[in-house]
Structure formats: C-alpha cells, structure tokens
Amino acid sequence: AMPLAQYNPRVSYYEGSFYIGWSNGHSIGSDHYYHTFGQKITNGIKQWGPDGVLVSYLEPNNMDNECLFAGISDKYYIWTRTDQDNPSLVSVWVKHVDENGIAVEGWPESGIKASTYDSYDVIQVAPRVAATPEGVLVIWADLRGDFLKSLYGQHISANGEYLWDSLGLALSDQGREQETPSIVVGEDSFTIAWAEMMPPDNQDIAIQRFSYDGSPMWNELGLFV
C-alpha cells in the first residue's frame, strides 16, 4: 500500500489561534486517497488532538471521493472534491468550523458546494478563499459551457447561506481563459486580479472591484492593468 502522506499546508490566524489545513493521505481498502484535515494551535499547544481532525467529512460509502485541500481564511476551509464514479468531474467545497473543529451551526459536516451547478462539465479548479464581513468569498476557474477556464465566485454567509445565485456568479467572462486569481477584501467591497490569456499565446493582467452583492464597480468586465 502507498504510505500515508501530508502536503500543501496553509495557515490562518484568528482570535489568538493558528488554524492549519492540509491534504492528508488515507488508505481506503487497497487504494489511497487524500482528504482535507485541520489543526488548531493555541500558545504552542495542539487543540484538535494529536493528529488534527478530518474537515472534509464524507459518508463511509463516499470515502473514495478525493478531497484536496486548497486554502483557508479565518476558520473557513476550502477543497476540491473528485467523485471516483466520474473522476473527470471536480467541484469546489467550503466549510466553516468552530473553535472545536466541527461545523458551525447552519453548515453540514460535509461542507457546502460553492456552486450547485450539476452537469456533464462540472470542472472547477484552482479555488481561492477570503473571509468577508458577512461570511466567506470563494473564487475558482470554471470550465462550464465552453471548457475554457472562466472565473466564477460565490459569497456564503457565516451561517452557511448562499448570498449569490447558488450556481455561482461569472465574474468577468470575456470568452478567454482566466487563471491565478488573487483576492483582497474590504469593509464594503472586494477586488480581484487575474491573468487572462490573450491571442495568440500571451497573458494580460486584469483587475476588478465588486460590491458584496457581486456587482462590478468599475465597469462590466474589469480593467487591464
């Protein structure tokens, strides 16, 4: 069997404690899968047991779904989940945990899909996460419709309610591939920057500011810097 492994750590700091996330290897039968784990450190002492806790909870019959940790902000964890019944499909999940490492009221232990979009082309990759005054913002590259990576986002309240359309919101769809988004949040708005593929084979950097209801604030599609 493949040995257990841990990789891709990220850390956040919230109200006096460090929250860590990572991908942790599991042997399920004769196979090996990665799931998202977390740990809390306060004053140099582990708070969630010697080995941390499983954040990307799965029912026993779904333990073969790979849940690769992708980021953390405050106490919000995100990961990508692959269904082994159809490994080509990848979705983004998010979960708000409390100080004990369990789901905050309103959030299922399995987390919440960033988008309820459900079709043959559910391919969501490279997510980013940022806590906001109302909850959490998740942005990812989505291949729905045309199999080009376009930036989509979702805003979820601290209690697990979708604040935007549950399918997710296209942030700047210009019919070209977009990737490597970066997020900064403010009291009443957030700003993202990203790389956009330009013909014939170059990247241009773009930026856009949004209100927290998802409305663009500068122009419809953003600015090239």
C-alpha positions as CSV (number, residue, x, y, z in Angstrom):
1,A,0.0,0.0,0.0
2,M,1.1,3.6,-0.6
3,P,2.4,5.2,2.6
4,L,0.4,7.9,4.2
5,A,1.4,11.4,3.4
6,Q,0.6,15.1,4.1
7,Y,1.1,18.0,1.8
8,N,0.0,21.5,0.7
9,P,-0.2,23.2,4.1
10,R,-1.8,26.6,4.6
11,V,-2.3,28.6,7.9
12,S,-4.5,31.4,9.1
13,Y,-4.6,33.4,12.3
14,Y,-7.9,34.1,14.0
15,E,-8.6,35.4,17.6
16,G,-5.4,34.3,19.1
17,S,-5.0,30.9,17.5
18,F,-3.5,29.4,14.3
19,Y,-5.6,27.3,12.1
20,I,-3.8,24.9,9.7
21,G,-5.1,22.9,6.8
22,W,-3.5,20.3,4.6
23,S,-4.2,17.3,2.4
24,N,-3.8,14.0,4.3
25,G,-3.4,10.6,2.8
26,H,-5.8,7.8,3.7
27,S,-5.6,4.1,2.8
28,I,-9.2,3.0,1.9
29,G,-9.1,-0.7,1.3
30,S,-6.3,-1.3,-1.1
31,D,-6.4,2.2,-2.5
32,H,-5.0,5.6,-1.4
33,Y,-6.9,8.9,-1.3
34,Y,-6.3,12.4,0.0
35,H,-8.8,14.2,2.3
36,T,-8.7,17.7,4.0
37,F,-7.6,17.8,7.6
38,G,-7.2,20.7,10.0
39,Q,-5.5,21.6,13.3
40,K,-5.7,24.4,15.8
41,I,-2.7,25.7,17.7
42,T,-3.0,28.0,20.7
43,N,0.1,29.1,22.6
44,G,2.0,26.3,21.0
45,I,-0.4,23.5,22.1
46,K,-2.5,21.4,19.7
47,Q,-6.2,21.8,20.3
48,W,-7.7,19.2,18.0
49,G,-5.9,16.1,19.2
50,P,-2.5,14.7,18.2
51,D,-3.2,14.4,14.5
52,G,-5.9,17.0,13.8
53,V,-9.4,16.5,12.6
54,L,-11.0,15.4,9.3
55,V,-12.5,18.6,7.8
56,S,-13.8,17.2,4.5
57,Y,-16.2,14.7,6.2
58,L,-17.6,12.0,3.9
59,E,-20.2,9.3,4.5
60,P,-18.5,5.8,4.7
61,N,-19.6,4.9,1.1
62,N,-18.0,8.1,-0.2
63,M,-14.6,7.8,1.3
64,D,-13.2,7.2,-2.2
65,N,-14.0,10.8,-3.1
66,E,-10.7,12.7,-3.1
67,C,-10.8,16.0,-1.2
68,L,-7.7,18.0,-1.9
69,F,-7.2,20.9,0.5
70,A,-7.0,24.2,-1.4
71,G,-6.9,27.1,1.2
72,I,-8.0,28.6,4.5
73,S,-9.1,32.0,5.6
74,D,-10.0,32.6,9.3
75,K,-11.8,29.3,10.0
76,Y,-13.1,28.7,6.5
77,Y,-11.6,25.7,4.7
78,I,-11.9,25.0,1.0
79,W,-11.1,21.9,-1.1
80,T,-11.7,20.3,-4.4
81,R,-13.7,17.1,-4.4
82,T,-13.4,14.4,-7.1
83,D,-16.1,11.7,-7.4
84,Q,-14.4,8.4,-8.2
85,D,-17.5,7.3,-10.1
86,N,-16.7,10.0,-12.6
87,P,-13.1,11.3,-11.9
88,S,-13.4,13.9,-14.7
89,L,-15.8,15.9,-12.6
90,V,-14.3,18.2,-9.9
91,S,-16.3,20.5,-7.6
92,V,-15.2,23.2,-5.0
93,W,-16.4,22.8,-1.4
94,V,-16.2,25.1,1.6
95,K,-16.7,24.7,5.4
96,H,-16.9,27.0,8.3
97,V,-15.6,25.3,11.5
98,D,-15.9,26.4,15.1
99,E,-13.2,26.6,17.8
100,N,-13.6,22.8,18.3
101,G,-13.1,21.9,14.7
102,I,-16.7,21.0,14.0
103,A,-19.1,22.6,11.5
104,V,-20.6,26.0,12.6
105,E,-24.4,25.9,13.0
106,G,-26.0,26.0,9.6
107,W,-23.1,24.2,7.9
108,P,-23.2,20.4,7.3
109,E,-20.2,18.4,8.4
110,S,-19.5,17.5,4.8
111,G,-19.3,21.3,3.9
112,I,-21.2,23.1,1.2
113,K,-20.6,23.2,-2.6
114,A,-19.5,26.6,-3.8
115,S,-21.8,26.1,-6.8
116,T,-24.9,23.8,-7.2
117,Y,-24.2,23.6,-10.9
118,D,-24.6,20.0,-11.8
119,S,-24.0,18.8,-15.4
120,Y,-21.5,16.8,-17.5
121,D,-19.0,19.7,-17.4
122,V,-18.6,20.3,-13.7
123,I,-14.9,21.1,-13.7
124,Q,-14.0,23.6,-11.0
125,V,-10.3,24.2,-10.3
126,A,-7.7,26.4,-8.5
127,P,-10.1,27.9,-5.9
128,R,-9.2,30.9,-3.7
129,V,-10.8,31.9,-0.4
130,A,-11.2,35.1,1.6
131,A,-13.2,35.8,4.7
132,T,-15.5,38.8,4.4
133,P,-17.5,40.9,6.9
134,E,-20.6,38.8,6.0
135,G,-19.0,35.3,5.6
136,V,-16.7,33.9,3.0
137,L,-15.9,34.6,-0.6
138,V,-14.7,31.7,-2.9
139,I,-13.4,32.2,-6.4
140,W,-12.4,29.4,-8.8
141,A,-11.7,28.7,-12.5
142,D,-14.8,27.1,-14.0
143,L,-15.0,25.2,-17.3
144,R,-18.7,25.0,-17.7
145,G,-20.3,25.7,-21.1
146,D,-17.2,26.1,-23.3
147,F,-14.4,24.2,-21.5
148,L,-12.5,27.5,-21.1
149,K,-11.3,28.4,-17.6
150,S,-13.5,31.4,-16.6
151,L,-13.6,32.9,-13.1
152,Y,-16.6,32.3,-11.0
153,G,-17.4,33.2,-7.5
154,Q,-19.7,32.6,-4.6
155,H,-20.4,34.5,-1.4
156,I,-21.7,32.4,1.5
157,S,-22.8,33.8,4.9
158,A,-21.2,32.8,8.2
159,N,-24.2,30.6,8.8
160,G,-24.0,28.7,5.5
161,E,-26.5,30.5,3.3
162,Y,-25.8,31.4,-0.4
163,L,-25.7,35.2,-0.8
164,W,-25.4,35.0,-4.6
165,D,-27.1,32.7,-7.1
166,S,-26.4,29.2,-5.9
167,L,-25.0,28.3,-9.3
168,G,-22.2,30.8,-8.8
169,L,-21.5,34.1,-10.4
170,A,-19.4,34.7,-13.6
171,L,-17.1,37.5,-12.6
172,S,-15.7,38.6,-16.0
173,D,-16.5,36.3,-18.8
174,Q,-14.8,37.6,-22.0
175,G,-14.6,34.2,-23.8
176,R,-10.9,33.8,-22.9
177,E,-9.1,31.6,-20.3
178,Q,-8.6,33.2,-16.9
179,E,-6.5,31.9,-14.1
180,T,-4.4,32.6,-11.0
181,P,-6.9,35.0,-9.2
182,S,-5.8,37.0,-6.2
183,I,-8.4,38.5,-3.7
184,V,-8.3,41.4,-1.3
185,V,-11.3,42.2,0.8
186,G,-12.5,45.5,2.4
187,E,-15.4,46.6,4.6
188,D,-17.8,47.1,1.7
189,S,-16.2,45.6,-1.4
190,F,-13.6,43.1,-2.7
191,T,-11.1,43.3,-5.5
192,I,-9.7,40.5,-7.6
193,A,-6.8,40.4,-10.0
194,W,-6.1,37.6,-12.5
195,A,-4.2,36.6,-15.6
196,E,-6.2,36.5,-18.9
197,M,-5.0,34.6,-22.0
198,M,-4.7,36.9,-25.0
199,P,-4.2,35.8,-28.6
200,P,-2.0,34.4,-29.9
201,D,-0.4,33.0,-26.7
202,N,0.2,35.7,-24.1
203,Q,-1.2,36.7,-20.7
204,D,-2.5,40.1,-19.7
205,I,-3.3,41.1,-16.1
206,A,-6.7,42.4,-15.3
207,I,-8.4,43.7,-12.1
208,Q,-12.0,44.4,-11.0
209,R,-13.7,45.7,-7.9
210,F,-17.0,44.3,-6.7
211,S,-19.6,45.2,-4.1
212,Y,-20.5,42.3,-1.8
213,D,-23.7,41.6,-3.8
214,G,-21.4,40.7,-6.7
215,S,-22.0,43.9,-8.8
216,P,-18.9,45.2,-10.7
217,M,-17.9,48.7,-9.5
218,W,-15.5,49.9,-12.2
219,N,-17.0,48.6,-15.5
220,E,-18.7,45.5,-16.7
221,L,-15.6,43.3,-17.3
222,G,-12.8,44.9,-15.4
223,L,-9.6,46.8,-16.3
224,F,-6.4,45.6,-17.9
225,V,-3.5,47.0,-15.8
